[in-house]
């Protein structure tokens, strides 16, 4: 095999550098694609870095604790038979030629406000090509940045769109009923505003229920539906998490609430907590969240259950659950119709697309491919 570099990843459009906080592998160790090899922290999130390749680590180039630009050399992978001199020469050449990208103001994809029916919606579109587009639908309390590990990997030969649901992020805070059918109608309006006759839908949590609802009620508009830790498959939900997320505005206690989303509590950074607090302080946010929560989870149970209807879906449906989800029980994926492809992600909680992004992105891509 050729000598391959492993470099600082780019997580999200705004990331320019990251801190390698810990190696979880050693020089000389054989690794597999998707295996966690290091912990990396950015100003927005801390996360495990999954290997982009298979092979044997010949050098760990970057020391723990060092902050490096996106694209900087972290390690080198090569066959054990490759001479040390060749590995050293590769590293020397890479370092001599590497030049960090200087981000200019306004460079790269930018969020755009679109008018979707009666609501103003913040959107972000990435990629190009003639393939059927992807539309990413975030969950309760999230926004389009929830897809920072997913949007770009899906934008190969197609455009991947993300948007903020009404009541969330930069979109209109005033909403109507706030139930699944209302939010699905808003999503359909976003598709119209973006000129999407049809799209592959990828939805997380409440967004998963929205995607499933559209797949069943608007089949001509949905090429495939991938549901990540979805609502809508069973009545149970951790209503304590929902209520605490809405009510808590103190950083220390909110961080404890948000840690229920993940297996590794260190993934919830101080900056992430501060971003959530800033969002919740916007006018109209608390009222919108309470309306949506009441419409969908009033009485502590999910009000819309779609699992039995999935058997009649005309497009590929996939369900992805972290096996340690503490918000929606992973057992909701049990006993689904045979046509639904189920992926269980070990070591992940309610946001597997952020905790184990490589595995989840692979499962999403596989479901998209089923649509032909």
C-alpha positions in Angstrom: 0.0 0.0 0.0 1.2 3.6 -0.6 2.2 5.9 2.3 -1.0 7.7 3.4 -1.3 10.8 5.5 -3.9 11.2 8.2 -4.7 14.9 8.7 -6.6 17.2 10.9 -10.3 16.8 9.8 -12.6 19.6 8.9 -15.7 19.3 11.0 -18.2 21.8 9.7 -17.8 24.7 7.4 -16.4 27.1 10.0 -13.7 24.9 11.5 -10.2 26.2 10.8 -8.2 24.3 13.5 -8.4 21.7 16.2 -6.6 20.5 19.3 -5.4 16.9 19.4 -6.2 16.2 23.0 -5.4 12.4 23.1 -4.2 9.6 20.9 -6.1 6.3 21.4 -3.8 4.3 19.2 0.0 3.8 19.1 2.7 3.7 16.5 2.9 0.3 14.9 -0.7 -0.5 15.5 -3.0 -1.7 12.7 -6.1 0.3 12.3 -9.4 0.0 10.4 -11.4 2.7 8.6 -13.9 4.1 11.1 -11.9 3.1 14.1 -11.5 5.8 16.8 -7.9 6.9 16.8 -7.8 10.2 18.6 -9.8 12.8 20.5 -10.0 16.3 18.9 -11.5 19.4 20.3 -12.6 22.5 18.4 -14.3 25.7 19.6 -17.7 24.1 19.0 -17.4 20.5 19.9 -15.1 17.8 21.1 -15.3 14.4 19.4 -13.5 11.2 18.7 -11.7 11.2 15.3 -12.4 8.1 13.3 -9.7 6.8 10.9 -10.3 7.6 7.3 -8.3 4.6 6.1 -7.0 1.1 6.8 -3.4 0.2 7.5 -0.6 0.3 10.0 0.4 3.5 11.8 4.0 4.1 11.1 4.3 7.5 12.8 2.2 9.6 15.2 3.4 13.0 14.0 1.3 15.4 16.0 1.9 15.4 19.8 -1.0 15.5 22.2 -2.1 18.9 23.3 -1.1 20.6 20.0 -3.5 22.9 18.1 -3.2 22.4 14.4 -4.8 23.8 11.2 -7.3 21.8 9.2 -5.3 19.6 6.9 -2.2 19.5 9.1 -0.4 16.1 9.3 -1.4 14.0 12.3 0.0 10.6 11.5 1.2 8.4 8.6 -0.1 5.0 7.6 1.9 2.6 5.5 2.7 -1.1 5.0 5.1 -2.4 7.7 7.5 -3.3 4.9 7.9 0.3 3.8 11.4 1.5 4.8 11.7 4.0 7.6 13.6 6.3 5.3 10.7 6.4 2.9 8.3 7.2 5.7 10.6 10.0 7.0 11.0 11.4 3.5 7.2 11.5 3.0 6.7 13.3 6.3 9.4 15.8 5.5 7.9 16.6 2.1 4.4 16.9 3.4 5.4 19.3 6.1 7.5 21.4 3.6 4.6 21.7 1.2 1.7 22.1 3.7 0.2 25.6 3.8 -2.9 26.2 6.0 -5.8 27.6 4.1 -6.4 31.2 5.0 -10.1 31.8 5.3 -11.2 35.0 3.7 -14.3 36.8 4.9 -17.4 35.4 3.3 -15.6 32.4 1.8 -17.3 29.1 1.4 -21.0 28.3 1.7 -23.1 30.7 3.7 -26.5 30.4 5.3 -29.4 31.9 3.4 -32.8 33.0 4.5 -35.6 31.8 2.2 -39.3 32.5 2.4 -41.1 29.1 2.7 -44.8 29.9 2.5 -45.5 32.2 5.4 -42.3 31.5 7.3 -38.7 32.7 7.0 -36.3 29.8 7.2 -32.5 29.8 7.5 -30.9 27.3 5.1 -27.4 26.0 4.2 -26.6 24.3 0.9 -23.4 22.4 0.2 -22.2 20.5 -2.9 -23.1 20.3 -6.5 -24.1 17.8 -9.1 -27.1 16.3 -10.7 -27.9 13.6 -8.1 -31.2 13.8 -6.2 -30.6 16.3 -3.4 -30.5 15.5 0.3 -32.5 17.4 2.8 -31.4 17.2 6.5 -34.0 17.7 9.2 -32.7 18.3 12.7 -34.4 17.4 16.0 -36.1 19.2 18.9 -33.9 22.1 20.1 -31.3 21.7 17.4 -30.5 23.6 14.3 -28.8 23.1 10.9 -25.4 23.0 12.6 -26.4 19.6 14.0 -25.3 18.2 10.7 -21.7 19.5 10.8 -20.3 15.9 10.5 -22.9 14.8 7.9 -23.7 17.5 5.4 -20.4 17.6 3.5 -19.9 13.9 3.3 -23.3 13.4 1.7 -22.7 16.2 -0.8 -20.9 14.2 -3.4 -22.5 14.5 -6.9 -25.5 16.2 -5.3 -26.5 19.1 -3.2 -27.1 18.6 0.5 -29.4 21.1 2.1 -29.9 21.7 5.8 -32.4 24.1 7.4 -33.7 25.3 10.8 -37.2 24.2 11.6 -39.7 26.9 12.6 -39.0 27.9 16.2 -35.4 26.9 15.9 -32.0 28.5 15.0 -32.4 31.4 12.6 -35.9 30.6 11.4 -39.2 32.2 12.3 -40.0 31.6 16.0 -43.8 32.0 15.6 -45.3 28.7 14.7 -48.8 27.3 14.2 -49.8 23.9 15.8 -46.2 22.6 16.2 -47.2 19.0 15.7 -45.7 16.6 13.2 -48.1 17.4 10.4 -47.5 21.1 10.9 -43.7 20.8 10.9 -44.0 18.4 7.9 -46.0 21.0 6.0 -43.2 23.6 6.9 -40.6 21.2 5.6 -42.5 20.6 2.4 -42.7 24.5 2.0 -38.9 24.6 2.4 -38.5 22.0 -0.4 -40.7 24.1 -2.6 -38.7 27.2 -1.8 -35.4 25.4 -2.6 -36.9 24.0 -5.8 -36.7 20.4 -4.7 -39.2 18.3 -6.5 -37.8 15.2 -4.7 -35.2 14.7 -2.1 -33.5 12.0 0.1 -34.7 12.9 3.6 -32.4 12.4 6.6 -34.1 13.3 9.9 -32.9 13.1 13.5 -35.2 12.6 16.5 -38.3 14.8 15.9 -36.9 15.4 12.4 -37.0 11.6 11.9 -40.7 11.6 12.6 -41.1 14.5 10.1 -39.2 12.6 7.5 -41.2 9.4 8.1 -44.5 11.3 7.9 -43.5 12.9 4.6 -42.4 9.5 3.2 -45.9 8.2 4.0 -48.0 11.2 3.0 -45.9 12.7 0.1 -44.2 9.6 -1.5 -43.6 11.3 -4.8 -41.4 13.9 -3.0 -39.3 11.5 -1.1 -36.6 9.4 -2.8 -35.5 7.7 0.5 -35.8 8.4 4.2 -33.1 7.8 6.8 -34.4 8.1 10.4 -31.7 8.7 13.1 -32.8 8.0 16.7 -36.3 8.9 15.4 -39.4 9.9 17.2 -42.6 8.3 15.9 -41.8 4.6 16.5 -43.1 4.2 20.0 -44.7 6.1 22.8 -41.9 6.3 25.3 -39.6 9.4 25.5 -37.4 10.9 28.2 -39.7 13.8 29.0 -37.5 14.8 31.8 -34.8 15.7 29.3 -37.2 17.6 27.1 -38.6 19.7 30.1 -35.1 20.3 31.5 -33.8 21.4 28.1 -36.6 24.0 27.8 -36.3 25.3 31.4 -32.6 25.3 32.2 -30.6 28.4 31.4 -27.6 28.0 33.7 -24.5 26.8 32.0 -23.4 24.2 34.5 -26.8 22.6 34.9 -27.6 22.8 31.1 -24.4 21.0 30.4 -25.5 18.2 32.6 -28.8 18.1 30.7 -27.1 18.1 27.3 -24.7 15.3 28.4 -27.8 13.0 28.4 -27.5 13.1 24.6 -24.1 11.4 24.4 -22.2 8.5 25.9 -19.0 10.4 26.5 -19.9 13.6 28.6 -16.7 15.3 27.5 -18.1 15.7 24.0 -20.3 18.5 25.3 -18.0 21.5 25.2 -18.5 24.8 27.1 -18.9 26.6 23.7 -21.6 24.2 22.7 -23.5 25.0 26.0 -23.1 28.7 25.5 -24.4 28.5 21.9 -27.5 26.7 23.2 -28.0 29.3 25.9 -27.7 32.2 23.4 -30.3 30.5 21.2 -32.7 30.0 24.1 -32.5 33.6 25.1 -33.9 34.8 21.7 -37.4 36.2 21.8 -40.1 33.6 21.2 -37.9 30.5 21.6 -39.2 29.3 24.9 -42.8 29.6 23.8 -42.1 27.8 20.5 -40.3 25.0 22.2 -43.1 24.6 24.8 -45.7 24.5 22.0 -43.8 21.9 20.0 -43.1 19.8 23.1 -46.7 19.9 24.1 -48.0 19.1 20.6 -45.7 16.1 20.2 -44.8 14.9 23.7 -47.7 16.1 25.9 -48.4 14.0 28.9 -44.9 12.5 28.6 -45.6 10.3 25.7 -45.1 10.6 21.9 -48.4 11.4 20.3 -47.7 10.3 16.7 -46.7 6.7 16.1 -45.9 5.7 12.5 -44.1 2.4 12.9 -46.8 0.1 11.5 -47.4 2.4 8.5 -43.7 2.0 7.4 -44.5 -1.4 5.8 -46.4 0.4 3.1 -43.6 2.9 2.2 -42.7 3.0 -1.5 -39.1 4.1 -1.0 -36.1 2.8 1.0 -36.5 3.4 4.7 -33.6 3.1 7.2 -33.5 3.5 11.0 -30.3 4.2 12.9 -30.1 4.1 16.7 -27.3 4.5 19.1 -27.5 1.5 21.4 -27.1 3.7 24.5 -29.7 6.3 23.6 -31.2 7.8 26.8 -33.8 10.1 25.2 -35.7 7.6 22.9 -35.4 3.9 23.7 -33.4 2.0 21.1 -35.9 -0.9 21.4 -38.2 1.2 19.3 -36.2 -0.2 16.4 -37.2 -3.8 17.3 -39.8 -5.5 15.2 -40.0 -3.0 12.4 -41.2 -4.1 9.0 -38.7 -6.3 7.1 -38.4 -3.6 4.5 -36.9 -1.2 7.0 -33.1 -1.5 7.3 -32.0 -1.1 10.9 -28.5 -0.1 12.0 -27.5 -0.1 15.6 -24.4 2.0 16.5 -22.4 0.7 19.5 -21.1 3.3 21.9 -23.4 6.0 20.8 -26.4 7.8 22.4 -29.1 10.0 21.0 -26.8 11.8 18.5 -25.0 9.0 16.8 -24.4 11.2 13.7 -22.2 13.4 15.9 -20.7 10.6 18.1 -20.0 8.0 15.4 -20.2 10.0 12.3 -18.3 7.7 9.9 -20.5 4.7 10.7 -23.7 6.8 10.4 -22.7 8.5 7.2 -22.0 5.1 5.7 -25.4 3.8 6.7 -27.1 7.0 5.3 -25.2 6.6 2.0 -26.1 2.9 1.7 -29.8 3.8 2.1 -29.6 6.5 -0.5 -28.0 4.0 -2.8 -30.9 1.7 -2.4 -33.1 4.2 -4.2 -31.1 3.7 -7.3 
